[in-house]
Structures are given as structure tokens and as C-alpha cells.
Amino acid sequence: GIDWDGIALVCRAKAEIASGDPVELYLKSERIALSPGQVSPHGGPGAENRLDGSVRDIIFKGHFADYLIRVANGAELVVSAPPALPGIARGGSVQLSWSDQAADVFKATAGGES
């Protein structure tokens, strides 16, 4: 797993990474599931990573929308999903989840962010 500014994430690495190595994580916005409410203590397979967040904004783009979600460490994630998801509105609490197979982790390169 990796520590993302205080948030523990479960991911697969593309190469051997030692504990403490800075990494870069790539996760497509459409691979993040979005649901109303907060993280329940029970997760199912395919939801190894679950975070609470709040909806800062929703940008409608026709057949889908980009949901701008602020998480506990202050970072913002973009989730692409169908517009008008039931129970999800600006300012509301949401749960983000994705599988440990959904993101790719690489050792950070010089000058890259971790």
C-alpha cells in the first residue's frame, strides 16, 4: 500500500518499489465509483480503496459529468460519471471507491510529484 498524505491506498505497482520510495499513482477518473453518503465499514470485492469526500462542484458535459470531490487530505479528485446521480449534489457527502487493480503505481521520476 501507499500513503497519500495521510490516506492509505491499496494499489498494484508496475515495478519493484521499496517501502518509503516516492511514487506516482495514475487512476482514470471513470474508474472511480461514486455513491452518496460516507464510507461504510463493510466493503466488497473491487472496492479496496474507499474514501469519504464532499462534492465541490459538478460540471455537466452532455452524456456524462465531472464531479469535483474534495477528500480528507484536502486534495481534489475528478470523477467522471453519468449526470444527475441520485443523492449526489454540490456540498453533499459522498463515498469514492475503486479496486486495487484500477490504478497503476510507478516509482517517481526526478522532478515528479509523489
Secondary structure by P-SEA (a helix, b strand, c coil): ccccccbbbbbbbcccccccccbbbbbbccccccccccccccccccccbbbbbbbcbbbbcccbbbbbccccccbbbbbbcccccccccccccbbbbbcccccccccccccccc
